[in-house]
Amino acid sequence: MMGGVPWADDINMDASHKHAMTHELRPPRLLILTLLLLCLENAARAGLSILQAIQLSDLPTSLSPIYVATMSAVWAVGFAACAYGVARLNSWAPGAVVVTLLLYQANLWINRLAFSRSSEAFETTGFRALLSIALVGGVVGLLMWPTTRRAFAGRRRAQTQHLTDSDSATHLQ
């Protein structure tokens, strides 16, 4: 604190340092967008599966439309929770994103390999594996991106500083 004026340090701080501090706490928008798209994809699949269960109830399918709707709704909620955590730069968010994405991929592959009936399903397995690898690699890459790591680290530092300041204020009283 400069001269007893609490905001004087902010005035004396150069513009590049201020920009770095605000940029440091900016949530990673591309990662949030990716998670919201996964949420939207699963919500749409849930809705379409419910419509299929209602309108095409006699159509034989390898997986029950109710099962697909339920699993898709669960994944939509999971990806929405991850997007919310990343947007808030919560410390649990990066781990939750990786776990959710890996469990999602495992669920898709178990369903695909265990319940596929058509010959086309096995013909497209290589391409689907490539898509899975690209999705996981892309999301993990976004999590490891330097600006994303700085944003989460900056949030942790801000929380630690806030806790330290509140502890100091408590001890002074």
N, C-alpha and C positions, 0 to 999 in steps of 0.2 A: 504494500500500500504506500503510495507516494504522497507525502505531506498530509497525511490524515484523510485524504480524499479517496474513497474506495474505487472509483471508476477512473482515476487518473492513469493507472497502468494500462487500461484499455485504450486511452487516447494516445499514449506513447508507443503502443505496439504498432509495428510497421504493417502495412497492408498485406504483404505476402504471408506474414505469420498468421494474421487473422484469417486469410483465405485457407491456409493449411489447416487451421483448427476447425473451421466450419466444414471443410471438405472431408476432414478426417471422420466426422460423425455422420456423413451422408450414407443412408442405407443403399446397398447395391441394387439398383433398379432392374438390371437385366436378370439377376437371380430371382428377384421378387416376381418379375413378369413370367419367367419360366415356371415358377411354382404355381402361379395363378393360372397359367395355361394348362398345367397338369390337373389342377383342381377343376377347371372348366371342362376339360376332356372327360374326366371321370363323372362329373355331374351330368353332362350330356349323355354319357353311356348309361348312367343310372336311369335317367328319364326315358331314353329310348328302350331300355330293357323293360321298364314298367309298361310302356305302350305296347311292346311286343307281347308281353304276358297277357294284356287285356285283349288286344285286337287279333293276335295270331296264336291263340291258346292251343290250337290243334297242331301247330307246326312243331315237328320234332327237332330238338336242338341238343347239342352235346352237353351244354350247361343249362341249368334252369335259369330262365330270365330273372326270377326272383333272387337267385344266388348272385347273378351278375349285377343286378341293381343294388343289392345290399353291399357287396364288396366294393363296387364303384362309389357308392355313397360314403363308405368308410374311408376310401382313399381320397375322395374329394375333401372331406373334413380334415384328414391328416395333412394334405398339401396346403389347405387354407391355414391351418394352425402353423405350419412351417413358414408360410409367407408372412403371416402376422409376426412371428418371432423374429424373422430376418428384418422386416420393416422396423421393428422396435429395437433391433440390434441386441436382442436378449442373448445372454451367454450360452444358453442351452440350444439356440437355434442351429448353429452349424452341425452339431452332432445329431440333432433331431432330423435335419435335412438328409444327412447321409443314411441314417438308419431307416427312415421312412422310404427313401428312394430304393435302397437295397431290398427291403422287405416287399415293396411294390413290384420290383422286377422279379423277385423270387416267386411271388404269388402269380404273376403273369406267366412265367415259364412253367410252373407246376401245372397251372390250368391248361396251358397249351400242350405240354407233353403228355399229361395224363388223360385229357379229355378230348383231344382232337380226333375227329373221325375222318376228315377228308384227306385225300392224297395231296391236295394243294398245300395243306398245313405244313407238311414235312418238306415240300419243295421250296417254301419260302423261309425255312428256319434259318438259313445262313444270313439272309437279308435282315430278318428280325433280330438276330444276334448282333449284327452290326449296328442296328438302330439302338439296341439296349446299351451296347458299349459306348456309343456316341453320346447317348443321354447321360449315363452315369459319369463318363469322362468329362462331358461339358459342364454338368452341375458341380462336380468336384473341382474342376478347373476354375469355375466362377467363385467357389468358396476359397480356393487357394490364391486367387488373384490378389496382388499386393494391395490394391485399394480396398478390397473387401476385408482383408486381414487387418488393415489399418483402421477401418471403420469399427470393427468389433473390438480391437485393442484400445482404440480411443474411447469407446463406450465403457470398457472395463476400467480404464484409467479415470474417467469422469466419475464413475460410481465409487471407486476406491477413494478418490479425492473428496467426494461428497460425504462418504462415511467418516473419513478422517476429520473433515471439518465439523461434522455434527458431533463426533466424539470430543473434539477439542472444545466446542461450545458447551457441551454437557459438563465437562470437567471444570470449566471456568465459572460455571454458575454455582 
